């Protein structure tokens, strides 16, 4: 399991503390909280996290050599909005949906 967290800014650090405490890798895509404390918490826990506080500001960016994007959770809210946008930016996409 991986947690994808796009919560309110005031909940960033508390949520990251919970994920780190129980050992759940997470993506934090919300701007807010104490970023220095967030990085320290993840480092101290030896867990895995992708911290991208500006995720909502730039939807897609052309990276040299990247032509194919994997969209996980393509039927969910974020995936269903990301998938139609990426071909407009000249990306080929593969969508993965898992209904467990």
C-alpha positions as CSV (number, residue, x, y, z in Angstrom):
1,X,0.0,0.0,0.0
2,X,1.1,3.6,-0.7
3,X,-0.7,6.6,0.6
4,X,-1.3,9.5,-1.8
5,X,-2.0,12.5,0.3
6,X,-3.5,15.7,-1.1
7,X,-4.9,17.0,2.2
8,X,-5.3,20.4,3.7
9,X,-2.0,22.2,4.6
10,X,-2.6,22.0,8.3
11,X,-2.7,18.2,8.2
12,X,0.6,17.6,6.3
13,X,2.9,17.0,9.2
14,X,0.4,15.0,11.3
15,X,-0.4,12.7,8.3
16,X,3.3,12.2,7.5
17,X,3.9,11.3,11.1
18,X,1.2,8.7,10.9
19,X,2.5,7.2,7.7
20,X,6.1,7.1,9.0
21,X,5.1,5.6,12.3
22,X,3.1,2.7,10.7
23,X,5.7,2.2,7.8
24,X,3.4,3.2,4.9
25,X,5.3,4.8,1.9
26,X,3.5,8.0,0.9
27,X,3.3,10.8,-1.7
28,X,2.7,14.2,-0.1
29,X,1.4,16.6,-2.7
30,X,0.1,19.4,-0.5
31,X,1.8,22.7,0.1
32,X,1.9,23.4,3.9
33,X,3.2,22.3,7.2
34,X,6.8,22.4,8.3
35,X,8.8,21.2,5.4
36,X,12.0,20.8,7.4
37,X,10.3,18.8,10.0
38,X,8.6,16.7,7.3
39,X,11.9,15.7,5.7
40,X,13.5,14.9,9.1
41,X,10.5,12.7,10.1
42,X,10.8,10.7,6.9
43,X,14.6,10.4,7.2
44,X,14.4,9.3,10.9
45,X,11.8,6.7,10.1
46,X,13.9,5.2,7.3
47,X,10.7,5.1,5.3
48,X,10.0,6.0,1.7
49,X,8.2,9.2,0.6
50,X,7.9,11.5,-2.3
51,X,7.5,15.0,-1.1
52,X,6.2,17.3,-3.8
53,X,4.6,20.3,-2.2
54,X,4.1,22.2,-5.4
55,X,2.5,19.2,-7.2
56,X,-0.7,21.2,-8.0
57,X,1.1,24.1,-9.6
58,X,2.5,22.4,-12.7
59,X,0.5,19.5,-14.1
60,X,3.1,18.1,-16.5
61,X,6.5,19.0,-17.6
62,X,8.5,17.8,-20.5
63,X,11.5,15.9,-19.4
64,X,14.1,15.2,-22.1
65,X,13.8,11.6,-23.3
66,X,10.5,10.9,-21.5
67,X,7.7,10.0,-24.0
68,X,5.7,7.4,-22.1
69,X,3.9,7.9,-18.7
70,X,2.4,5.3,-16.4
71,X,-0.8,6.5,-14.7
72,X,-1.7,4.4,-11.7
73,X,-5.3,4.7,-10.5
74,X,-6.5,6.0,-13.8
75,X,-10.1,5.6,-12.8
76,X,-9.7,7.7,-9.6
77,X,-10.1,11.4,-9.4
78,X,-6.5,12.4,-10.0
79,X,-5.8,9.7,-12.6
80,X,-8.9,10.5,-14.5
81,X,-7.9,14.1,-14.8
82,X,-4.2,13.4,-15.5
83,X,-4.8,10.8,-18.2
84,X,-6.6,13.0,-20.7
85,X,-4.1,15.9,-20.2
86,X,-0.9,13.9,-20.9
87,X,-1.5,13.1,-24.6
88,X,-2.1,16.8,-25.2
89,X,1.5,17.3,-24.0
90,X,2.7,14.7,-26.5
91,X,3.0,11.8,-24.0
92,X,2.0,8.2,-24.7
93,X,0.2,6.8,-21.6
94,X,-0.5,3.5,-20.0
95,X,-3.3,3.4,-17.4
96,X,-3.3,0.9,-14.6
97,X,-6.5,0.4,-12.5
98,X,-6.7,-2.0,-9.7
99,X,-10.1,-2.7,-8.1
100,X,-9.4,-4.9,-5.1
